[in-house]
Amino acid sequence: MHDTLPLLKATDFPAIRRQALNTLQVNLGYRCNQSCLHCHVNAGPNRTEMMDGATVDLVIEVLQARGITTLDLTGGAPELSDHFRRLVVAARALGVEVIDRCNLTILSEPGQEDLAAFLAGQGVQVVASMPCYSPANVDRQRGDGVFDLSITGLQQLNALGYGVEGSGLTLNLVYNPQGPSLPPPQGALEADYKRELLQHFGIRFNHLFALTNMPVQRFGSTLVSKGTFGAYMQLLKQSYQADNLDTVMCRSMISVDWQGDLYDCDFNQMLGLPARLGKTWRPQLRDLLQADPEGEAIRIADHCYGCTAGQGSSCGGALESADTATATVAVHVVHTGTPQSVTSGATP
């Protein structure tokens, strides 16, 4: 595994500061039932790092003390945590919106047969990884058989009301490019996904989030191995849009790792770049009980260009409108002059 932090530290990315904190993104651990090529966490079945019960208790305490409105649960597969369900129940009891970043295949794992029903019963928003509507492309990126299991998972969620108008149960899908390219415009791609998944599988969902692959961990290491890291960074930098700075996720969210350490975003967590909180240079979850992160400087490096390139990218998808994003990506294809393997406009 190539360490990409030395390649990212020197940066001319603009300085930015935190706004009011409303989202706590909690990584419950790196164990996962999959090992995806694009994974910026390097998660997999052999990872053992998982959040303990005492830290989960502290998450619940911080949610209440800080008046957090959204709890964003990620991993690995967050559902593999022994404390996942009690954390969800506690957060919902506080009136906190809960997001489960679900890989869909977890719904078919032994012992998880009632997981979909649990999520529906708690009114959890499901954000599900679905990098393509083509079986071959999904299996190539995520492993053999993953597409079929993902379809089964989506059908299971639909049967419970997820993605169905008027149900109140939100199902959003996530697209990642197959390689070192920017995502196509999110609006048009969402329309394609909705048409294809409904026509062939009867599947409905609310929205599609088009996310840029970040040059860290497994994906970043692959770029280095293939000699395309520099070209990809050039694409991100030449596609920079200053308007996206106002809505990048790190302004209103803080990331918590499995040990309770704080980071400005999930990507900084994977790079080992801790957040700063007052005079504390390695703040932990407990520090949020006393200190407000609003106004603090955000740790930046060259990977930050990934969130501001083209239509922009955050945990909630593109930052620009569909029309603006279409024009933006078209301009970048014309002006970057990069090889076809690293230009935007990937086909699912």
Secondary structure, DSSP 8 states (H G I E B T S, - for coil): ----HHHHSS------B-----EEEEE-BSB-S---TT-SS--BTT---B--HHHHHHHHHHHHHHT--EEEEESS-GGGSTTHHHHHHHHHHTT-EEEEEE-SGGGGSTT-TTHHHHHHHHT-EEEEE---SSHHHHHHHH-TTHHHHHHHHHHHHHHTTTT-TTS---EEEEE--SSSS----HHHHHHHHHHHHHHHH----SEEEE----SSHHHHHHHHHHT-HHHHHHHHHHTB-GGGGGG-GGGTEEEE-TTSBEESSHHHHHHT-B--BTTBSS-BGGGGGT---TT-B----GGGHHHHBTT--BTTB-SS-HHHHHHHHHHHHHHH---GGG-S----
